[in-house]
Amino acid sequence: MTGPEPLVVVGDVLLDEDIEGVATRLAPDAPAPVVDVTGDHRHPGGAGLAAAL
């Protein structure tokens, strides 16, 4: 049996970042939450995720 076949993935490789925290108020200049970040997790996204799978 031979090794895995080559795979070509075409597209943009992105870095996704998920944050954890608490949002208790909105920003004063936009209707967006202000998050007190307590942790984060970075992982490949876009074509990078397809290649990693």
Backbone as a ProteinNet text record, in pm:
[ID]
protein_1_A
[PRIMARY]
MTGPEPLVVVGDVLLDEDIEGVATRLAPDAPAPVVDVTGDHRHPGGAGLAAAL
[TERTIARY]
84.2	0	88.8	51.5	128.7	74.9	146.4	105.8	-12.7	-54.1	-169	-139.5	-241.5	-228.9	-214.5	-140.5	-129.1	-264	-279.5	-402.9	-367.3	-435.6	-414.3	-540.9	-523.7	-635.2	-607.6	-702.3	-686.5	-783.1	-732.4	-818	-738.5	-808.1	-745.6	-729.8	-611.1	-587.5	-609.5	-699.5	-733.7	-695.1	-677.5	-656.3	-780	-860	-979	-939.9	-1003.6	-977	-1109.8	-1127.3	-1244.8	-1202.9	-1284.8	-1252.9	-1357.5	-1314.9	-1403.5	-1398.6	-1511.5	-1515.3	-1656.4	-1667.5	-1796.3	-1821.4	-1940.4	-1980.4	-2090.7	-2059.9	-2157.6	-2207.1	-2150.1	-2193.1	-2171.8	-2229.9	-2212	-2111	-2043.3	-1949.7	-2026.5	-1968.4	-2039.3	-2063	-1980.9	-1993.6	-2053.1	-2088.8	-2147.2	-2224.1	-2324.7	-2399.9	-2324.9	-2206	-2123.7	-2085.9	-2085.1	-2049.7	-1901.2	-1870.9	-1733.2	-1706.7	-1609.8	-1584.3	-1458.3	-1469.2	-1352.6	-1302.1	-1195.5	-1146.5	-1075.2	-1114.8	-1049.8	-970.8	-992.1	-918.2	-942.5	-853.3	-872.4	-818.2	-862.9	-822.2	-809.3	-692	-668.5	-660.7	-719.2	-718.5	-730.6	-689.1	-695.4	-839.4	-858.4	-991.1	-979.7	-1091.9	-1092.8	-1029.7	-942.6	-876.3	-781	-729.6	-642.6	-717	-843.1	-924.5	-950.8	-979.5	-1002.9	-876.6	-759.6	-634.4	-605.4	-641	-615.1	-706.8	-826.5	-917.7	-876.1
-118.1	0	124.4	222.1	345.8	448.5	562	669.9	746.2	849.1	929.2	1001.7	1017	1087.4	1237.4	1308.8	1453.8	1523.1	1632.4	1709.8	1856.1	1920.4	2062.6	2136.4	2238.5	2322	2463.3	2521.1	2655.7	2748.1	2858	2954.5	3036.6	3119.5	3205	3128.9	3137.1	3079.4	3189.9	3166.9	3264.7	3212.2	3300.4	3261.6	3303.8	3206.5	3235.3	3246.1	3336.8	3353	3357.4	3266.4	3264.1	3322.4	3412.3	3471.2	3429.2	3425.8	3399.5	3521.5	3555.5	3669.8	3708.2	3824.1	3875	4011.2	4028.5	4157.1	4213.7	4323.4	4382.9	4519.2	4571.4	4703.5	4713.3	4816	4844	4956.4	4957.7	5065.1	5196.7	5307.6	5435.3	5488.7	5448.9	5504.6	5407	5285.6	5187.4	5083.6	5022.3	4919	4785.2	4784.3	4663.7	4636.3	4510.2	4479.1	4502	4545.7	4558.3	4432.6	4353.3	4223.6	4231.3	4187.8	4169.6	4028	4017.3	3887.9	3814.5	3688.4	3603.5	3490.3	3464.6	3360	3367	3304.7	3300.2	3169.2	3136.5	3013.5	3046.2	3019.6	3046.5	2914.8	2912.6	2792.8	2831.8	2740.7	2774.3	2787.9	2875.6	2894.6	2902.2	2907	2913.7	2790.2	2810.7	2698.9	2626.7	2696.4	2633	2528.4	2553.7	2456.2	2334.8	2357.5	2246.3	2160.1	2222.6	2147	2070.8	2129.4	2064.4	1943.1	1947.2	1834.9	1720.7
0	0	0	-78.4	-86.8	10.8	23.3	113.6	59.2	130.5	85.5	-45	-125	-252.6	-226.4	-313.8	-296.5	-313.2	-244.2	-248.9	-271	-364.3	-390.9	-350.8	-266.8	-224.6	-273.4	-347.1	-400.9	-328.3	-277.3	-209.6	-109.6	-36.7	63.8	194.4	252.5	384.1	486.1	578	679.9	817.3	911.4	1050.1	1127.8	1170.5	1249.7	1396.3	1466.9	1609.6	1683.3	1776.5	1863.1	1996.8	2049.5	2179.3	2282	2406	2518.7	2608.5	2667.2	2756.5	2791.7	2852.5	2899.3	2836.3	2780.1	2723.9	2812.3	2880.1	2971.9	2927.3	2816.7	2769.5	2619.6	2558.2	2415.8	2398.5	2285.1	2254.2	2241.8	2284.2	2279.3	2138.4	2039.7	1904.9	1803.5	1845.5	1753.6	1834.4	1774.1	1847	1845.5	1905.5	1911.3	2055.5	2095.3	2234.2	2261.5	2382.2	2429.4	2512.3	2469.2	2533.1	2617.8	2741.8	2827.8	2800.2	2720.4	2672.9	2785.5	2805.2	2905.1	2841.1	2711.8	2642.8	2493.7	2418.2	2273.3	2218.6	2098.5	2030.2	1882.6	1825.5	1682.9	1607.6	1489.1	1406.3	1260.1	1168.9	1026.7	979.1	881.7	823.1	672	604.9	458.7	397.3	299	232.5	328.1	427.4	526.6	607.4	637.4	708.7	620.9	493.5	401	388.9	385.4	375.2	504.7	618.5	747.9	768.5	709	725.9	637.1
[MASK]
+++++++++++++++++++++++++++++++++++++++++++++++++++++

